[in-house]
Amino acid sequence: RNKTLSGILLMLGFTITAPFIDAFAKLAGKEIPVFEISASRFLVQSLILFPLAISLNVFYKPDNKEVFFHFIRAFLILTATSFFILAVKFLPLADAISIFFVSPFILTILGNFILKEKIGFRRILACLIGFLGAILIIQPQYINFGYASTFPLITAICFSFYLLLTRTMTQKKNPITIQLYTSLTALVFIIPILYFMDGSNNIYFDPIIPNKYYLLLMLGVGVSATVSHLFLTFAFKLTEVSILAPLQYFEIVSATILGYLIFNDFPNGLTFTGIFLIVSAGLYIFLREKKIKTKIY
């Protein structure tokens, strides 16, 4: 009955469940190659979403133009997923997620150049402050882990382009079916790679037969990804972006708790400063956007 409240609760459900994707991936990454973990995510997601789309009567055959866009979305989310799995393999969970949260700033800048959305000096300044926060987190991690500290940034860039394309596609098509086709298309990319790399001894691409423990972890990646993104999809279906977007920063809190409980990782003072700058700048951008839209309407 109250769509706004339902959307907020669903968004909070996303912020609680999403870090489990990364926690399962971090645990599985001790033995399982990165691309095999990515494949498990999209395979499990496809197996869950296909019967769901059929039962809800939202399954349809896409036209050639939509298939093309699904390939682009699949490439972007596959790249984003794989780089983030690599990131949490080396970095503390909360640090990796905090760096990833520069995505709203990237999205704001992309909206200016691609969607021709005008942004003022104050929002540009907020973006720069957010990037400064990310640098504060990346800098000490770069000393310890090298280029791995930049992987969440690559994830954020790919995910921002992915969201831009998602915004366009979900205006006309059902989000569940779009997610299903994107998952299936990601498998079209990744299965041939795993097949041809089998026996190559490449630590990132050569698949292995997992034991029951790692099989459960890979299943956990897929299930938590599906559940969390269904929370996200339906939250944005019910409630305005300006209300939901700031709530996403609660993911840093749940990731910090999960990282501490499972991996005994806890952010240091410099990381907390970076998190504060990222969250503050992100909240300002969304509040500023909401104020501008209120004036327009």
N, C-alpha and C positions, 0 to 999 in steps of 0.2 A: 504493500500500500504506500509506503514511503520510499520512493525510488532513490532519493538522495542518501538516506540512511542505509539502504541495502547496498548501494554502490560503495559507500565508505567501508562497510563491514567486509564486502568482497575484496576491496583494495587492501585492507588490513590482513585478510586471509592470504593475499598474494605476498605481502611483505614478510609474513611468517613462514610460508612454504617455499618461497623462491630460494633462500639460502641453502635449503636442503639439497637442491640440484648441485650446487657447488661443493657442499660437504661430501656428498656421495661421490662426486667426480674426483675430489681431492684424495679420498680414500682409495678409490679404484685406480687412480693414476699411479699408485705405487708399483703396480704390476701390468696394468692394461694400457696398451698404446692409445694415444689421444684420439685418433680417428676412429678407433673401435668403440671408445666411449661415446663419441659423437653419434656414431651409427646406432648404438643401443638406444640413445635418446629418441632419435627420429623413428626407429622401428617400433618401439613401445608406444610412442605417441600415435603413430599411424594405426596400430592395432586397437588402441582405445577409441580414437576419434572416428574411425570408419563405421563401426556399428552404431556409434552415437549419432553420426550424421544421417545414417539410414533410418534409425528409430525416430528421429525428430523431423524426418522428411525434408531435409535441407541439402541432400546430396544431389549434385547436378553435374553435367558434362561441360567442362570449360571450353570456350572457343580458343582459336589459335593465339589471339592477342593475349588472352588471360594466361595461357600456358607460358608464353614468353615472359610475362611478369612473374609468374610463379618460379621460373628458373632463376630470375634475378634475385627474388626474395630468398630462395633456397640457398643460393650462393652466398648471400650476405649473412644469413643467420647461421649457416654452416661454418663460415669463416669466423664469425663472432663467437660461436660456441666453442670451436676448437682452440682459438687463442685464449679464451677465458679458462678453459680446462687446463691449458698449459700454464696460465698465470697462477691458478690456485695450487698447481702442482709444486710451485716454488715459493709463492708469497703467502703470508697470513691471509685468512679468508676476509676479514674486515678491511684490510688494506687494499686488496684487489677490488672489492666491491666499491670502496670509497673512490678509488681512481676511476672506476667505470662510471661513476655518477657525474663525470664531466659531460655525459651524453646530452643532458638538457641544454647545455651551453652550445654544444656543437649543433644541436637541432635548431636552436635559435638563430645561429649564424647561417646554417643551410637554408632556413626559411627565408632569410633575407635575400640570399643569392639565387635560390632555385624557385621558391614560391613568390618571390618579390614582396615579401612581407616587410614593411618598414620597421626598423628598430632604432630607438633613440640612443643618445650618448650614455644615459644611465644604465640601460640594459647591456650595452657594449662593455661598460666598466664592470658590471656585475659578472659578465662572462670572463673578463680578464682576472677578476678576483678569484672566481671558481677555478680557473686554470692554475693560478698561483697556489691555491690549496692543493691541487693535484700534484704540483711540482714538489711541495713540501713533503708529500707522502712518497713520491717516486724517488726523490734524491737519495735518502738513506737506503731505500730498497735497491737502488741501482748499484750502490757500493757493495751490497751483499749478494745480489742475484743477477746483476748485469742487465742484459736486454730483456729479461723476463719481466722486469718492472714496468716495461712499456706495453706489454701484452694487453692489460685491461684498457689501455688507451686505444689500441687498434680495435678491440671489441666495441668500445664506445662509438668509434667512427662508423664501423660497419652497422651497428645497431641503429644509429641515427638515420642512416640512409634507408635501412629496413623499415623504420617507423614512418618515414616520409612516404614510402611506397604503400605501406599498410593503410595509412590514412586515406589514400586515394582509393584503394581496392575495397575497403570495408564499407564505403558509401553505397555500393550497389550489391555486394555479395555477403552471404552469411559468414561471420567470423570463424565459426567452427569448421566449415568446409574449406575456407581459405587456409586455415592452419593445417588441415588434413592434406591438402594438395601440396602445400609447401614442404611438409614432412616427407611425403612420397617423392617429391622432386629432389630433396636433399639426399635421399637414399639412392636415387639415380646417379647423383654425383659420386657418392662415397663408396658404394658397393664395388664398382669396377676398380677403384683405387686400391681397396683392400684386397681384391682378388689378384691383381697384378703385382702387388707388393708382398704377397704371401711368400715367406721364405727368404725375404731380402735382408732380414736381421736389422731393419731400420726400426729404431726404438719408438718412432712416432706412427709408422704406417703398417708395420708387419703385424697382422692379427695373431692372437694366440687363443687357445681353447681355455676359457676361464674355469676355475673350480667353483664349487657351489657358493662360497663366500663372495667371490668377485662377481659371479653371476647375479647374486642378490643386490650387490652394490650398483651394477649396471641397470638392473631393473628399477632400483631406487631412483637413479638419474632420470629414467624415462617417465616413471609415474609422477614424481615430484614436478618435473617440467610440464607434464600435461595438466596436472591439477592446478598448479600455480598460474599457468597461462590461461586456463579457463576462468579462474578467479579474475584475472586481469581483463580478459575479453568482455566478460559480462559486467564488470564494474564500469568500464568505459561505455558500455551500451546503455547503462541506466543513469549515469551521473556525468556532469560536465567535467571536462579535462582540468579546468582551473581549480576545481575542488579536490580532485583525486591526485593530481600530480605531486603536490607537496607531501602527501602521505607516503609516497614511495620511499622517502628518506628514512622511514622507520625500518627499512630493510637493513640499514647500517647497524641499527640496534640489535636486531635479531641475529645478524651475521656475527656481530661481536660476541654475543652470548654463546652462539653455537660454536664459534671458533675457540672460545675459551674452554667450554665444556668438553669438546672432542679433541682439540689439538693443543690445548693449553697456550693458545696465542692470545695476546692482549695488546692493543695499540699503545704506543708510547706517547709522551707529551707532544712531540712534533707531529705525529700522525693525528692526534686529537685536534691540534690546531688546524691542520689541513682539512679534516672532516668538518670542523666548525665553519671554515671559510666556504667550502663547497656547499654545505647545507644552507648557510645564510644567503649566499649569492643565488642559489637555486630558488629558495623561497621568495626572494625579492623579485626575480624574473616572473614567477608565476603570479604573484600578487600584483605586480605592475601590469601584466597582461590582463588580468581580471579587471583592474581599474579602468584600463583603456577601453575594454569591451563594454563596460558599464556606461561609460560616457557616450559610446557610439549608439548603444541601444536605448 
